[in-house]
């Protein structure tokens, strides 16, 4: 099994990897499908199903589909170009994608939210249809947005987990147990094994450049969030708080008798800064999702700014370790809130962050695995119940709490020798089973929990 670090950490836009980035990717893939057809299509229609329908407006799913069909990609997102494309589409009701003849598409009538039963393959389903001049459907493709910006067709979903295949790599661990066995046999750290795997796809310079770019985007997102104020979009009237927390903490520096626990306020502020940016539709890195994007960068920033001896030169080690753990979780369970609740998003992110921090603090492979297990174990059962379907409440604060838990988990693991009762694989399997048994009301549909018990207008 191999899942690249650049698949776990994707540069994109908010507010959701599964509900924004995924549908945008699906739309782009459908354009590629149309380009490969031996016949011409005159019109396009799209239907959103399951969680994409129920919380699509709050997650900007409709906007993401329109942008994707306009040829705009998440990684190279330009807000001015995006707004111009949307305005042109609404005025002309016509798509003009590169390499295709103009396509009729009315945003008001050709994008449908289907609030009936979800499609059988996954909670996040969407169907793209191409029609001829007479209005008859002549091609149809079903896509599933399975979390973290990953998108598969119905056919690909039936072929099983894509992570089971992939290129041949030196250390193809598919479980935490295999990862530990390979680390012991090779004498390499988890990050070193992951690095060797990545080098099968790209050269050392490209790998370092890519990892540097991931941290650059993460760090810039924290900085923007710590400097930005005002009200978040969506109608809940949630105000940004990270900048105010930063100012208060900076004002308190140097005071006598400061409480040691104030460092947790910094960790929380870093995470909230990212997720406030995400809620505003800014540029973020899936880690492993947008809804959980604040945890990993917050823990890295905590380590760099508050831990003596930390160095940006070791950030790649953190990211590679975190990606190794995230890949195991995705392969054996899920990173999708619509599939397994928030335990699969913030819980997975906390496990990844705890593993990365334990690694750069000098932990061996067993201590790193223990750190990830502690963090995931104490998110088990967490539901996904966004108020008004927005990635704001409880999501923004939840990232702060997940980051604090990750730091605590790493610290606790490093106090031991790596021996522990519950293996990471058992926690991952428990998360999968818990998600399978969890009511659909608590899996990103906004039909239960806080989503129905908090006034949202």
N, C-alpha and C positions, 0 to 999 in steps of 0.2 A: 504494500500500500504506500502511495506517495501523494501528498498534497503539498504543493509549493507554498512557501512563505508568502508569495505574491498573490496567491489565491485566498489565503486567510486574511491578509491585509491588503484590501483594495482601496484605492483612492476614488472617492465618489462624492455624492452630495446627499444632504439630508432631505427628509427626516428619517427614512427607513431603508435598510438594505433590501429587505424582502418585498416591501410595498412600493418603493420608489426606484431604487437602482435596478432590481430584478425586472419589473415591468418595462423599464427603459431598455434594458438589454434584450428582453424578449421582442420588443418592437423592432429593434435593430436586426435581430436574427430573422424576423419575418420579412423585412426588406431584402435581406440576402436570399431568403427562400424565393421571393418573387423574381429576383434577378436571375435565378437559375431555372425558371420555368420556360418551357418551349412555347408558351402561349402568353398573350397579354391579359392583364387584369385591369379593370377600369375603376373599381371602387373597393374600399376597405371598410370592414366593420370589425369591432372588437367587443367582446363580452367579458366582464370581470365576474368571478365567482368566489364563493366562500369568504374568507377573511378579506380578500382584496375588495370585495363588494361592500362588506359591512363597515370596514374602516378605511376604505379607499380615499374618501374625500379628506379625512384627517391626515392621512399619510401622503397626500398629493399623488395618488396612484394615477388618477386621470391625467394630471399634468405630465407625469412621467411618460405615459403612453404617447401623448401628443408630441412630446419632445423627441422620444425615440423614433417615432414615425417621421419626424422632421429631419432625422439624420444626426441628432445631437447625442453625444456620448457622455457618460457621467465623469470619466476620468479627465476629459479635456473640457469640462463644462465652463462656458462663458455666459454669465448672466445676461449681458446685453444682447448677445446673439440669440439666447434662448427666448427672451421676451419679444424680440423682433420676429422670431419664427412663429411664436404663438399668436401674435397679433395678425401676422400675414395669413395664418391658417384660418383664424376666425373670420377674417374678412373675405377670403376667397373660397373657403370651404374646399380647398384643394391641396393635396400633398404634391410636392415636386422633389422627390428623393433622387439623389444622384444615380444615374444609370437606369432609370425607369421613366416611362411616360407619366405625365401628370395623372394623379389618382383622385377621384372624388372622395371626400371625407368630411362629413359635417360633425364637428365636435359635439353638437347638441343632440344629435340623433343616432350617430354611428358608433358611439361609445356607451355601452349599456351596463348598468350595475344590476346583476342578477342576484336577488336576495333569497333565492331558493336554496336547496341543498348544495353543498360544496361538490365539486367534481371528485370522482372516486380516487384519483391519484394522490392528492395533497390538498391541504386547506387553502393554499394560495394558487388558484388556477385561473388562466385566462385563455380565451379562444380568439384567434385571428382568422378572419375569413376574407378571401378575395373574390370579387364578383365580376361578371362580364357586363357588357353594355346593357343587356336585358335584365340585369339584377339577379341573375342566377349565380349561386355559389359554385365556383369552379376549383377552389383550393381552400383548404382549412387546416390549420395547425394549432394544436393545444400545447401550451407551455405551462410549466409549474415553477414558481419562484420558491425555492426550497430553503431559503435563509442565507444570509451573508452575501447576497448578490448573486448566488449561484442559480442558474436557470437550466432546466432540462425540458426536452419535449416529452410528450406522452410515450413515444417509442423509447427514448433514452431512459425514462423512468422505469419502464418495464425490463430494461436490460440490467437493472441493479445499480448499486453505488458505483459511480465513476471513479471514486478513489481506490477501488479494488484493483484497477488496472494501472495505467500510466507507464512511464518509462522505467526501465530497469535501473535500480539504484543500489548502492552498496549496503545500505541499512534500511530495508523496507519494513520497518516495524508497523504492525497494524493494531497493536495493543500496548498498554503501558508495561505489561509483563515482558513482552518481546523487546521493548525499548530498553528495559533494565538489563535483560540478558545480553543484548548486543553491546550495551555500554560496558558491562563487566568483561565480556570476552575481548572487546577491542581496546579497552583502556581509555576510550574517548569519552568526553562529556556529551550530553544530549545535544548541545549546540554544535559541537564539532561533527557529530554524525549527521545532523541536519544540514550542515554546511557542505559536507561531502556529497550528500544527495542532491542538493541544489546545483552543485558544480557540474552535474551531468547534463544540465539544461543550459547553462550559461557560464561564461568565463568569470574568473575572480573579480575583475574590475567591474563587470556588469552587475555582479551580485552585490558588491559593496556600494555601488552607485544606487542600485535599487533600494537597498536597505536604508541608505542615507536619505533618499527621497521620502521613504515612508516616515521616518522620524521627523524630517523637515516639515512635512505636511501636518503631522500630529502636533508638533511643537507650535507651529504657526496657528493652529486651531485653538490651542490653549491660550496663546497670547491674545488672539482676537476676542475670545470669550471673556478673558479677564479685563479687557478694556471696553467692552460693549455694554450698554445699558438700554433700558426701554422695555417695551412690551412685546412678547412673542406673538407671532401670528396664529390665527386659528379660532379666536373667539373666547377662549378661556380667560383671557386677560392676565395670564401668568407673566410676572415681571422677572427679568433677568436679575440674578442675585450674586453671581460669581464676582463681578467687579466690585460690588459693595463689600463683600467678604474680604477680598484682597486689600482694599483700602483700610479696612478696620484692622486687619492683621499687620499691615505695614506700619500703621500708627502705633501699634502696641509693641513693636520691636524695641528692645533695649530697656523695657521696663523691668523693675525688680519684681520678684515673686511671680513671674509668669507661670501659668500652669503647664506642665509638660504635655498634657493632652492637646494643646492648641495646634500641634503639628497635624493632628487629624483634620483640623479645619482647613489647613493648606491642601491636604490630599483631596478633601471633599470639594474645595473650590476649583482645583485643577480639573476634576472629573465633571463637575457641573458646568464649567466653562465650555468644555467640548460639547456636552449634550444640549446646552443652550444654543450653541452655534448650529448643531444638528437640527434642532427644532426650528430654527430660522431658515433652514434650507442651505446652510453654508457647506463649504468643502470639508469633509471629514475622511477618516480612514476606517473602514469596517474592521472591527477588532473584537470578536469576529463578525459583528453586525453593527449597523448604525445605532440601533437602540441601546447597545452596550459599548458604544465607541469610546466612552470616556475612561473606562477602567484601566486599560493597559497604558495609555499615555499618561494618566494621572500618576500611576505607580512609577513609571520611568522618571517623570518630572520630580516626584518626591525624592527618588533615589539620587538624581543629579543635584538637586538643590539643597538637600537636607542631610545626606549621608556622607561623612568624610571619606575621601578616597575615590568617590564615584567619578567616572570619566565617560564622555560621549563616545570615546573609542570603543567602549564595550556595549554600547546600545545594540549593535548587531547581534551580540551574544544573547542579550535579553530577548530580542525579537525572534531569533531562531528557536530558542527554547520554548517560548510561548507558542509559536506556530506548530512546533512538534506536538505539544499537548493539545492544541486546538484541533489539529488534524485527526488525532485519535478520537476525540470527542465527536467530531462530525462523522467520522467513519462508522463509529459504533452506536451512536445515538442521534443527536440533532443539535443544531445551533439555531433552530427556528422557533420563535415565540408562538407562531401559529400552529406549530406541531407539538411542542412540549412545554409551552409556557415560558415565563421569564427565567426559570432555572436554566433553560437552554441558551439564554442570551447573557444576562448578567452573571449567572452561575458559571457558564463556560469562560466568560471574560475574566472573572476573578481567578479561576483555576489557571488560566494562561498567565495572568499577571503575577500570581503567587509563584508559579514555576520560574518565570523569568527573573523575578527579584531574588529568589533563593539561589539561582545560578550565579548571578553577578555578585552576590554576597559571599560566594565561596562554597556553596552547598554542592555535595556530590549528587550523582544521579538519583540515589535512593531518597535523599532529602528533598530534592526537587520534585520527585513524584509524590512524596508525602505532602509537600506544600500544596500542590495542585489538588490532591485528594481532600485535604482539610477545607480548602476554599469551596470546592464543589459540594462537598457533603453538607455544608451549612447554608446552601442555597436550595437544597432539594425541596420540591413541593411549591416553589415560588410561582405564582400565577402571573399571567400577562393580562392586565385589566386596565388598559389606557382610557382615561376619562376623555370622552368625546372622540375616541379613536386617534388622539394626537399623541405624539411621542414626547410628552411633557410631564404629566402627572400619572403615575408616580415615577416615571422613567428617569427624569433628570436627577432627583435626589437619590434614586436607587443606584445610579452609577457611582455616586459618592460613597454610599455605604458599601458597595461592592469593592471599591478600591481600598477602603479602610480594612475590610475583611481580608483582602488579598495580602496586604502588608502584615496583618496579624498572623495569617496562616503561614507565610514565609518565615516570620520570626519564630513562631512556635515549632515549625519543622526543623529549623536550624538549631534549636535547643536540644534536639534529639539526635540519634545516630542513624536515622532513616528507617528504623524498625517500627512498624505500626500494624494495627490489627486489620483495618479496612483498606484494601488496595484500591488504587485509583480506578482500575477496571470495574470493580464492584460498584463504586459510586456512579460511574458512567452508566452501567447497566441499570442501576436503580433509577437514575434520572430518566432513562428511556422508558422503563416500565411505568414510572409515575406519570410521565407525559402521555403515554398510551391510555392510562386509566383516567386522566384528568378530563373533567367535563369541558366540552367545546366552549362553554360560556367563559372559561378562564384562559382561553388560548387566542388572544389578540382579536377577538371578535367584538370586544367592548359590550358584551351582553351580560356580564356579571361582575361581581366584586366592586372595586372602587368606581368602575365605569357606570354603575347604576345607582350607587349609594352616595355619590357626590354630585350636587347640582352642577350642570355643565353649560349653563347659559345664563 
